[in-house]
Amino acid sequence: MRVTLNHIYFCSWNKKLTKQKQSIDIGEQILLMRLAWGDRTAFWQLWIQYQQQIYYCCHARMRSNYDDTEYAFNQVMLKVWHRLPDVAEKITNLQAWLSRITNNVCMEVYQERKQIAQCIENFDLDRDAKSSAAALQSQYSHTWQPSQAAIACSEWKKYIYLTLDWLSSGRY
């Protein structure tokens, strides 16, 4: 697929480059009202209009990493699916709202990946799971939450321990 100027405008952080829509399209307004009244088919009609732009924005934010792009794109779709019906009546610029959600989700995915990478880099060969968890908690105490990144980090540590045990046993 080709990246067009509209895709660049859609995920631009720079307000000078952002294309301003003066008013919401009547067709979009009708679909948003239907969605607010509980018609979920309206969601898919709106999603189809913007999915290519959202994908390209995820692709740009995830620095062309295919797996992260796909993950972020799916997370955006789920977040929009859950939140859009509740705020559909209040939205005056759907493109701007979708752009903000997309950028926020991409930043969350980037932060999760960064935490996992730091966890793996700082991996110590401590065999005691409790002290490892405590060390991980103290290392991230200012932002400690049982997030997907912390859980993934714990899973990576378990996997590495099992692999090291397997290699040291000579059963390979």
N, C-alpha and C positions, 0 to 999 in steps of 0.2 A: 504494500500500500504506500501511497505517496503522502508525505507530510505537506499540508497546505498552510497558507498563512493563517487561516482560521484556527488550525490546531495550535499554532504558536501563540495566537492571541488568547486562546482558551486557557492555557496553563501559564500565562505570563504573570510574574510577580510585579512587574513594573506597571504602574497604573497609567503611565503615559502611552505604553504600547497596547494596553487592554482596549479592545474594541467595546465601546459602550452601546448597549441596546437602550434606546429611548423608552420603549414600552414593550411589555410582554406581548407576544404573538397571540391573537385571538384563539387560534387552535390550541395553543399551549394552555391558555387560560381555561378553556373548556375542559381539557384533559386534567388539569390540576383540580378543578372543581369536582369532576367525576371521581378523582382519586380521594379527595377529601370526604366525599360521601360514601366511600368504601368500595368503589369499582377498581379492583386490582388490575384489570386489563388495561386501564389507562396508564398504569405505571409502565407496562411494557412498550406501549406506543411512545411514551416520552423517552424511555431508556434507549430505544432503537435510534431515535433522533440524535442522541448525544454519545452513544457508546464508543464510536470511533474516536471522537475528540478526547474522551476520558482515557481510552487506552493509550493514545499518543502522549497524553500528559503523564500518565503513569510510566510510560516508557522513558520519557525524558527525565523524570524525577528519579527513577531507579537506575539511571545511567546505563541504559540499554541492556540491563541484566534481565534475560527472558523470564527466569523463574520468579524473581522479585516483582517484575512487571505483572505477570499473571496473578500472583498472590495479591498484590496491591489492587489490581483491577477487580478481582473477586471480592475483596474486602470493601471496596467502594460500593459495589453493587449491593452487597448485603446491608451496608450502613444506609444507603439511600432507600432501599426497599423498606427498612424499618422506620426511618425517620420522615421520609417525604409525606406520607399520608397525614401525619400529625401537624406538619407545618405548611401543607400545600396551599391553604387559603391565604397565608401571610406572605408568600413568596411573590416578589415583584420582578425579580430577574433570575430565572431558573438557571441560566448559564453561569452566572456569578456564584449562585449557591452551590451548584455542582462542582465548580472549579475550586471553591473553598473546601468542600468536603474531600475532594480528590487530593488536594495539596496536604491537608491535615492527615489523611490516611497514609499518604506516601511518607510523610515525616515520621509517623508512628512506626511504619514498617522499617524505615531506615534506622531509627533508634533501636528497635528490637534486634536488627541484624548487627548493629554496632555493639550492643551489649553481649550478644552471643560470641562475636569475634573477640572481644576483650576477655570474656570468660575463658575461651579456649587458649588465648595467648598467655593468660595469667594462670593457666592450669598448673597446679602443684600436684606432686605425686603422693599426696596425703591419702592413705587408705581408709581413714576413719571418716565415714559419711557425715557424721554429726559435726565434726570439727570443720569439714569442708563447707557444710551448709552455714555454719556460724561465721566462717571466714568470708564466704560469699555475702552473707547478710551485712557484716561489718564493712566490707569493701564498698557496698552499695547502700549504706545505711541512710544516706541523704535522700535516696530515691527508692528505697526498698518497698516493693510491693510484689505479691505473688503473681507476677506477670507471665505471659507466655515465654518471654526471653529467659527469665530465671528458671522456669520449669525445663525449657530446652537445654539450658546450661547444665542443669542437674542430670538430665538424660544423657548428654554428651559425656559427662564425667563417668557415669555408670558404664557407658559403652566403652570408653577408653580403659577403665579398670578391668572390665571383662576381657578386652582384647589383650591387655598386658598380661593378665593371668594366663590366658590361653597360650600366648607366645612364650612365656617363661616356663610353662609346663612341658614344652617340647612335643605337644600332640599335633603339631601342624605338619 
